[in-house]
């Protein structure tokens, strides 16, 4: 897998980068230098490693938040809080 494809895969799964920023990165991808691609890719890889290392705790805390605010949010994700 080349670096651009790997970056796109990591970017697609990123939680910390907003959709607007993701679109900007995708739009500029062909004009980024190798170093810029590496820098973004390294950040996304760190994020992925963090999420995998803390997956159980993240899921547990997410479940507790959903219990606090009520399960109706998961049943109707388009509703406003």
C-alpha positions in Angstrom: 0.0 0.0 0.0 1.5 3.4 -0.9 1.6 6.3 1.5 -1.3 8.2 0.0 -3.6 5.2 0.2 -2.5 4.5 3.8 -3.1 8.1 4.7 -6.6 8.0 3.2 -7.4 4.9 5.1 -6.2 6.4 8.4 -7.9 9.7 7.6 -11.2 8.0 6.9 -11.1 6.4 10.4 -9.9 9.5 12.3 -12.1 10.8 15.1 -10.0 13.8 16.0 -9.8 15.4 12.6 -13.1 17.1 11.5 -14.8 16.3 8.3 -14.0 19.8 6.9 -10.3 19.3 7.5 -10.4 15.8 6.1 -11.9 17.2 2.9 -9.1 19.8 2.7 -6.4 17.2 3.1 -8.0 15.0 0.4 -8.4 18.0 -1.9 -4.7 18.9 -1.4 -3.3 15.4 -1.3 -1.8 15.4 -4.8 0.1 18.7 -4.0 1.5 17.6 -0.6 5.2 16.8 -0.3 6.4 13.5 0.8 7.4 15.1 4.2 3.9 16.5 4.6 2.3 13.2 3.8 4.6 11.5 6.4 3.7 14.1 9.0 0.0 13.7 8.6 0.3 10.0 8.4 2.4 9.8 11.6 -0.2 11.8 13.5 -3.0 9.6 12.2 -1.0 6.4 13.1 -0.5 7.8 16.6 -4.2 8.4 16.9 -5.0 4.9 15.7 -2.5 3.3 18.1 -4.0 5.3 21.0 -7.6 4.3 20.1 -6.6 0.6 19.8 -4.6 0.7 23.1 -7.5 2.3 24.9 -10.4 0.7 23.1 -12.0 -1.0 26.1 -11.8 2.2 28.3 -13.2 4.4 25.4 -16.1 2.0 24.8 -16.8 1.8 28.5 -16.8 5.6 29.0 -18.9 6.0 25.8 -21.5 3.6 27.2 -21.6 5.5 30.5 -22.2 8.8 28.7 -25.0 7.2 26.7 -26.6 6.0 29.9 -26.3 9.5 31.4 -27.9 11.2 28.5 -30.4 8.4 27.7 -30.5 5.7 25.0 -32.9 7.7 22.9 -29.8 9.3 21.2 -28.7 6.0 19.8 -32.2 5.1 18.7 -32.6 8.4 16.9 -29.1 9.7 16.0 -30.5 12.7 14.0 -32.3 14.2 17.1 -30.7 17.2 18.7 -29.4 17.1 22.3 
